[in-house]
Amino acid sequence: MEQRSSASPLRVKLKRLRIFLEESRENMKMLGWIEGAVLLGIGLIGSAEGLRLTQNIDPDAISDVLGPGYYIFFLGLILMIAGVTHLFSHYRKTLSMKKEPSDRETGKQKTNLTVLYMAVVLVIYLTIINIAGYLVATPIFFLLEFRLAGVKSWSRNVILTLVITTAFYFIFINYCRMVFPPGLFFK
């Protein structure tokens, strides 16, 4: 009798935990759909606004041939593609429930921690870019971000970092004529 009475509260606690985990799993499913819909919605709004801006370009007021509308339109398209991809991957994930719930919860905790680390690296990057400049801060940022994203090979990480840093430099500084922070040391 003694063992049964002590096991009973444990069973009740386990049952409550199981119910809580199933409710949180359902909330996570809904959150994935909401995230995808928000990305898709913002992409649609951005693309529509970009198209509207391309129709009302005053050549005397804007020196850029493309104007701001095309940039916003293409960013909206990228967001729409990201939204559709997120919705599709979330749909596939909900269809294939092969892992044990405890494995999924542990994976989600690791993912949440990785996202937190990425956000911290981004805040540090935004702080350092004004001090050290684009050409110093950006390669460090991408090295850390790729490492956090799961690129284990250092050679692949360095190659990806150099390619993306160089591509961003030529696209945004040379082609789009944007001014990136040179840093305090290079003024």
C-alpha positions in Angstrom: 0.0 0.0 0.0 2.8 2.4 0.8 4.5 2.0 -2.6 1.3 2.5 -4.5 0.4 5.8 -2.7 3.9 7.2 -3.4 3.8 6.1 -7.0 0.4 7.7 -7.6 1.5 11.3 -7.3 4.4 10.5 -9.6 2.0 9.1 -12.2 -0.2 12.2 -11.9 2.8 14.4 -12.4 3.9 12.4 -15.4 0.4 12.5 -16.9 0.4 16.3 -16.4 3.8 16.6 -18.1 2.7 14.5 -21.0 -0.4 16.7 -21.5 1.7 19.8 -21.2 4.2 18.5 -23.8 1.4 17.6 -26.2 -0.2 21.1 -25.8 3.2 22.8 -26.4 3.8 20.6 -29.5 0.4 21.7 -30.9 1.4 25.3 -30.2 4.7 24.8 -32.0 2.8 23.4 -35.0 0.6 26.4 -35.1 3.6 28.8 -34.7 5.3 27.3 -37.8 2.2 28.0 -39.9 2.0 31.5 -38.5 5.7 32.2 -39.3 5.3 31.0 -42.8 2.1 33.0 -43.4 3.8 36.2 -41.9 6.8 35.8 -44.3 4.5 35.3 -47.2 2.3 38.2 -46.3 5.2 40.6 -45.8 6.6 39.4 -49.1 3.3 40.1 -50.9 3.0 43.5 -49.4 6.6 44.4 -50.2 6.3 43.2 -53.8 3.1 45.1 -54.3 4.7 48.3 -52.8 7.8 47.8 -54.9 5.7 47.6 -58.1 3.8 50.7 -57.0 7.0 52.6 -56.6 8.3 51.5 -60.0 5.3 53.1 -61.7 5.8 56.5 -60.0 9.5 57.1 -60.6 10.4 60.7 -61.2 13.6 60.7 -63.2 14.4 64.3 -62.1 14.2 63.4 -58.4 16.0 60.0 -58.4 19.4 59.6 -59.9 19.4 55.8 -59.6 18.1 54.2 -62.9 16.5 51.3 -61.1 14.9 53.4 -58.3 13.9 52.1 -54.9 10.9 50.1 -56.2 12.9 47.3 -57.8 14.9 46.7 -54.7 11.8 46.5 -52.6 10.1 44.3 -55.2 13.0 41.8 -55.3 13.3 41.7 -51.5 9.5 41.0 -51.4 10.0 38.1 -53.8 12.8 36.7 -51.6 10.5 36.9 -48.6 7.7 35.2 -50.5 10.0 32.4 -51.5 11.2 32.1 -47.9 7.6 32.0 -46.7 6.6 29.3 -49.2 9.7 27.3 -48.4 9.0 27.6 -44.6 5.4 26.5 -45.1 6.4 23.6 -47.2 9.1 22.4 -44.9 6.8 22.8 -41.9 4.1 20.7 -43.7 6.7 18.0 -44.4 7.8 18.0 -40.8 4.3 17.6 -39.5 3.7 14.6 -41.9 6.8 12.8 -40.8 6.8 12.2 -37.0 9.4 9.5 -36.9 11.4 10.7 -33.9 10.5 10.2 -30.3 9.0 13.2 -28.6 11.9 13.5 -26.2 14.4 13.6 -29.1 12.3 16.4 -30.8 12.2 18.4 -27.6 16.0 18.1 -27.1 16.5 19.1 -30.7 14.2 22.2 -30.3 16.2 23.2 -27.2 19.4 23.0 -29.2 17.9 24.9 -32.0 16.6 27.6 -29.7 20.1 27.9 -28.1 21.7 28.2 -31.6 19.3 30.9 -32.6 20.1 32.8 -29.4 23.8 32.5 -30.1 23.3 33.8 -33.7 21.3 36.8 -32.3 24.1 37.6 -29.9 26.7 37.4 -32.7 24.5 39.7 -34.8 24.3 42.3 -32.0 28.1 42.1 -31.6 28.5 42.5 -35.4 26.3 45.6 -35.4 28.4 47.1 -32.7 31.8 46.2 -34.2 31.0 47.2 -37.8 31.1 50.9 -36.9 34.4 50.6 -35.1 36.3 48.1 -37.3 34.5 48.6 -40.6 32.8 46.3 -43.1 36.0 44.6 -44.4 37.1 43.5 -40.9 33.8 42.9 -39.1 31.9 41.0 -41.8 34.3 38.1 -42.4 34.4 37.5 -38.6 30.6 37.7 -38.5 30.2 35.2 -41.3 32.8 32.8 -39.9 30.9 32.7 -36.6 27.5 32.5 -38.2 28.4 29.6 -40.5 30.0 27.8 -37.7 26.8 28.2 -35.6 24.7 27.2 -38.6 26.5 23.8 -38.8 29.4 24.3 -41.3 32.0 22.1 -39.5 34.8 22.2 -42.1 37.0 25.3 -41.5 38.1 25.4 -45.1 34.5 25.4 -46.4 33.7 28.0 -43.8 36.5 30.3 -44.9 35.6 29.8 -48.6 31.9 30.6 -48.0 32.9 33.6 -45.8 35.2 35.1 -48.5 32.7 34.5 -51.3 29.8 36.1 -49.5 31.8 39.0 -48.1 33.2 39.7 -51.6 29.8 39.3 -53.3 28.1 41.6 -50.8 31.0 44.1 -51.3 30.7 44.2 -55.1 26.9 44.1 -55.2 26.2 46.7 -52.5 29.2 49.0 -52.7 30.2 48.9 -56.3 26.9 48.2 -58.1 24.3 49.8 -55.8 26.7 52.5 -54.6 25.8 52.0 -50.9 28.2 53.3 -48.3 29.3 50.7 -45.8 31.0 51.8 -42.6 34.7 52.1 -43.2 35.5 52.0 -39.4 37.4 54.3 -37.2 40.8 52.9 -38.3 40.3 53.4 -42.1 38.9 57.0 -42.1 
